[in-house]
Amino acid sequence: MTAVPSAQVKHLVMMATRAPSVHNTQPWHLTPTVSGMLLSRDRTRQLHAIDPGGRELLLSCGALLHHLQVAARALGIDALISLDLRGDAVATVELSQGHDATPAEIDAAVAILHRHTSRGRFDDSDVSAADLQRLDRAVEGQGGMLRVVRADELTGVEVLLSRAERALHQVDGYDDELSRWVWHDGDDERGDGMPPDAVDHGAGRAESLAGREFDGPLPRPEEPPLPERPTVVLLCSLGDAPADWVQSGRALSALLLAATQAGLLAQPLGQVIDLPASRLALTQLLGTVGSPQMLLRIGHGTSRPVTPRRPVADVLTPS
Ligand SMILES: Cc1cc2nc3c(=O)[nH]c(=O)nc-3n(C[C@H](O)[C@H](O)[C@H](O)COP(=O)(O)O)c2cc1C
């Protein structure tokens, strides 16, 4: 029997499901077990147009696993994760009482409540070398690799981003899929998908390094954009099999929580990795070792969490 009371299990699920997921699809399901939980993928929430192989689905599930582990540690609970990628299963999580949480472990869990994707304008202060080292360590701790995109590579990356955006709109079902996950009038009660505030890139956002067009072309700023100084980073994995995707999701979560703790905001620029051709072009442009899993702009600015989550009772259900 798990020594963890069910109220704590529910709290852990609430914290874990704060994890980022592609288009806020939350493609996961948890089943209580005698000693913890089983994480399964919910393929009804898979993005078949851009993610037929389920890479982004498993990245999302990996992010949930890392969030769960961080939240558990803050309660003095150890969450032992074993991958089990058979059928819809992703991993088993064994929960057991461990040592008391350290202040650093509690801080890491608090970051879960503040982390969110920011698509607005960043300000013009640089990400410090010390903060970049911190992000690097967080990613390495989960077996990932972080490659900082140099200033002289940014134009090439921009070109790939805008080509990728155009190519995606030619993919059968891409626009319908976006429309399923971006809120329309009357969607206010939804516990998933992307509300208007989440897809709004806000005033003053430079057009450089354009984010995904969730809701039609991004508006052209009327005024010249104010300077922004985000750092662009590429998260890579050594392998590119389903287990690597889950592990990359854990690394992505570690990166984002470390960024939050450092007072940094992050925006995935995933459109350049969705399609095999642009993913390959990015690999060649940057000469990366390993497989790109997520490109992000990271920087300073202000914004707040705006995406909803499904209730715990919808996610954690007996088999
Ligand atoms: C695998 C993956 C891919 C994502 N791709 C993009 C993307 O291309 N563009 C973007 O703006 N956000 C992207 N996101 C961020 C999600 O849209 C975001 O996590 C989700 O809407 C929940 O919002 P939150 O991060 O603010 O909690 C991605 C997240 C994950 C995990």
The ligand as an ORCA input file, in Angstrom:
! r2SCAN-3c Opt
* xyz 0 1
  C       5.579     19.809    -26.676
  C       5.134     21.238    -26.556
  C       5.086     22.032    -27.703
  C       4.674     23.374    -27.615
  N       4.707     24.154    -28.731
  C       4.393     25.460    -28.639
  C       4.513     26.322    -29.775
  O       4.901     25.907    -30.854
  N       4.202     27.619    -29.614
  C       3.770     28.130    -28.424
  O       3.497     29.322    -28.350
  N       3.637     27.328    -27.330
  C       3.952     26.025    -27.413
  N       3.868     25.226    -26.301
  C       3.355     25.781    -25.041
  C       1.900     25.358    -24.815
  O       1.041     25.973    -25.741
  C       1.510     25.690    -23.380
  O       2.316     24.948    -22.515
  C       0.057     25.397    -23.061
  O      -0.794     26.193    -23.820
  C      -0.250     25.608    -21.569
  O       0.029     26.929    -21.203
  P       1.103     27.318    -20.097
  O       2.462     26.844    -20.589
  O       1.018     28.805    -19.999
  O       0.739     26.619    -18.829
  C       4.288     23.894    -26.358
  C       4.347     23.090    -25.216
  C       4.773     21.782    -25.307
  C       4.862     20.935    -24.068
*
